[in-house]
Amino acid sequence: MLSIPTKKTVRFLFVTTLVINLLGLLRNICEYVLNFEYGAELLDIFDLNEEKNVPALYSSLILLFCSVIIYSISLNKKSPKDRYYRHWLWLSIIFFYLALDEAISIHEGFQVRFLLDKDNILYSDSWVIVFSILVAIFIFTYRRFLQHLPRETRKMFIISGFIYIFGTMGMEVVGSFTQEFYGKASMVHAMATTIEEFLEMIGIVVFINTLLSYSLYLKHKSSKEDDTSLNLPEADVVQ
């Protein structure tokens, strides 16, 4: 089991998330409000509407961090008595995919534009349809897994998942609308993108906090069980 200081780690990730998004917002203000091209170019590496830059790398790394923590939990759960070991293992694989996708945009290959008219707002983001179905399948498959978790952990799993999915897909749809009606090079669309990325990152940070807290819970639970076994009275020796 990984031993990571929860409060310090989460505080660092929260501050980093805030700084990256504020710099991305400042970059958009420079371009779309102040018409300060030099400032916008200087902050281009923080453009929240582009790939292969600081925000994308950061999102990929924290998703990978989630995958590592979950894998660590799965190792702790690897026992014939634990029916949810494979759920943890597959969850680790899913987050590894999400980290990879954030880095190289694999989801763009899941477009189903043949289902939509070219005038449809979601035409360029039709991958949302595919991933909505996959999310529904995931929720159905993991419903009992969620029920077995401690109450507080279950609640935070759901909250962090909602924030992340709303940011990833919900705000993607909003972004399609703002791009259609205001244009990609507009402050309105830039704000939609900023909110989208911020929600994604915050959702992941909240999930990391949940995972680290759960890891600590498992560690304490294991320690109590060890103490109980050590305090058991010795059996009488039969002469």
Buried (B, 14 or more C-beta within 10 A) or exposed (E): EBEBEBEEBBEEBBEBBBEBBEBBBBBBBBBBEEEBEEBBEEBEBBBBBEEEBBBBBBBBBBBBBBBBBBBBBBBBBEEEEBEBBEBBBBBBEBBBBBBBBBBEEEBEEBBEBEEBEEEBEBBBBBBBBBBEEEBEEBEEEBEEBBEEBEEEBBEBBBBBBBBBBBBBBBBBBBBBBBBBEBEEEBBBBBBBBBBBBBBBBBBBBBBBBBBBBBBBBBBEEEEEEEEEEEEEEEEEEEE
